Amino acid sequence: MTRRHAHEDEQYTSVNDLVQARIQGKLSRREMLARAAKLGVAAPIIGVMMHATNDMAFGAPSAGRDKALARMQEGQVIPMTQPTAPEGTPQEGGQLIVAVTDEPDTLQPLLTALVSVSDIYQGITEPLLKYDSNQAFVPALAESFEIGDDGITYTFHLRQGVKFTDGTDFTAEDVIATWKIIMNPDFSAYDQSGWRDVATMEAPDPHTLIVKSAFVSAPFISQVGNGPICPKSAIDKGIDSFTQEFGRQPYGTGPYKVTEYKPKQEILLDKNAEYWGGNPHLDRLILRMIPDSNTFMVQLQTGEIDLAGSGGAIGSTQVDEALKIDGLNVYEHPTMAWRHLDVKMIGHLRRTKIRQALDFATPSQQIIDQLLLGRATPCIADQAPGTWAFNPNVQPRPFDLAQAEALLTEAGLTKNGDGIWEGPTPGGEPTYPGKRYDDLLAEASAGGTPTAAPVIEPIDDTEAENLTGPVMPLEIELWGTSGDDTVAQILEVINAAWTQLGVKSSVNFQDVSTIWGPDGYQWNDKMTACMYSWFNSNDPDDQYYWSTPNIPGDPSDGGGNALCYFYPFTFQSKIDQMTVDAALETDQAKRTEMYYAIQELLHEEVPCIFMSWANSYPVAKSNIGGFWPSAFNRLLWNAHEWYIAQ
């Protein structure tokens, strides 16, 4: 007798039927795809389905282990596979002091690109859907969603009875207002990914939201569904108020609210007793700003800090010291963060051979082995090892000063009397490609209602090999954020290697607010390279880093491709087309091939010097429960579940 599964007789007649059945565990991935084929669902829409069901996710759910298996012997790093679960009874009330290593530039969630700020606002504002630490969608402000058979219509059923901490009701109008302000060119949201692809957004009633994308796009639901939703009541006060006042004291629907902000000292978050997700265990979180890594370790040793993670996790060089602290657990998990040296497209740096030479002259592997103590992975491009989009066939350039010298010679540079490479620079005036796009976007949005992002024809830097500019030395400023000893040590090693090559380099530091502000290094006309990390989202879509629409139009504008503020890449049209095509492709096998090709292009062209993928080392006192950081979310994503065990 053949055994039948209970769901075999169920009728699935639409895309949404299959998506919901997969989410509920009624269908396997294979069964969902087979039934979609029987329904005649087109391949692009199948890609949307797989994204909505997390079948395109990088992460894989853990099998779930007994608590005893998660506890390691004292003095060992603990793999972060599940929430912390100390012995004892969860205490209701109390407070934790949480380390924040960077001074926020703003608390405005739509304007900042700092991980340290997203760590904070995830406990204050919420998205429609959020990711847990297994990279699975879980309901937040949307209780459920449906996808139309056309693959472009998304219906979100919003949670009822939810209030912002100012007392106003959360409705679909707040989502619409958030979309409109993100797309307002006068606001300069830091990231419009997904939002710029919205064709229409309507609210047939206060708790139903119908969103139509302009085209079928696999990552669309994760980009729009996972973005922070801000209150219409704050947005309606105008851009200045929403930028400044809301940026100092934001409020949302989350489990905590800002009650006091002391710049350069601490931010006090008190629990939202009316939180729809249940009363948070802890009464207060004190986010303490730590000026440097030495102070951080001292306060861990004295017990002044209870917990740190995500952007505030300890560095790999501090792990051994932290393991010696009684009552403190050190955890480990991979990240989506890639450390690199950005390379501003100006002067000699507009030329590919010059950038390739600098890559050969950067001792990334030695830095991993000797400074980071092997607690990092070499980086060849922008997709993380272990994910389906990562290309294992591309190998990093070795540290080789002879090859670097050969490339500089091929590029026509020679050493002057001081032993510094110099030569003629590319001609042509700066084209400011981001301003060109912003002007087009402003024209498209002149009616007051956002439209799908305009298509702009990318322009390549065709003058990069037209060496009619002045003869200049290869003089490059190296930049990093102040207060981090590891950053300082790495930059000094790179500076020494570049100096040995014959580059006139110098090491410079600024605090986070200054270096990423309108007076930062990105906006001057000097050749620069700054070391920092980008943190990837939960989809390999990388338009934000490289494409023309993401080039800032001015120093206060959003967009991740500040490298091209003055001049575009010589391969700008190619990378624009490749990243757009890969984002729109919904067949995962084809997407994989496309991202493989993008990584090969990035490795060849060296728009930045890729260095390493970091592991993260969160720390928490051994009596703290519910703490569950990962590569797929930010620090306070589940702060309402944190507790102190008695």
Secondary structure, DSSP 8 states (H G I E B T S, - for coil): -----GGGG----SHHHHHHHHHTTSS-HHHHHHHHHHHT--HHHHHHHHHHTTTT-S--------HHHH---TTS-EE--S----SS-EESS-EEEEEE-S--S-S-TTT---HHHHHHHTTTSB-SEEE-TTS-EEESSEEEEEE-TTSSEEEEEE-SS-B-TTS-B--HHHHHHHHHHHT-TTT--S--TTGGGEEEEEEEETTEEEEEESS--TTHHHHHHTS-B--HHHHTT-HHHHHHHHHHS---SSSEEEEEEETTTEEEEEE-TT-TT---S-SEEEEEE-SSHHHHHHHHHTT---EE-GGGSB-GGGHHHHTTSTTEEEEEEEEEEEEEEEE-SSGGGGSHHHHHHHHHT--HHHIIIIISTT-EEE-SSSS-TTSTT--TT-------HHHHHHHHHHTT-EE-TTS-EEEE---S----HHHHHHHHHHHHTTTSS--S---------TTTT---S-EEE-EEEEEEETT-HHHHHHHHHHHHHHHHHT-EEEEEEE-HHHHTSTTSGGGSSS-EEEEEEEE--SS---HHHH-GGGS-SSTT---S-GGGSSS--TTHHHHHHHHHHHHH---HHHHHHHHHHHHHHHHHH-SEEEEEEEEEB-EEETTEES----TTS-TTTTGGG-EEE-
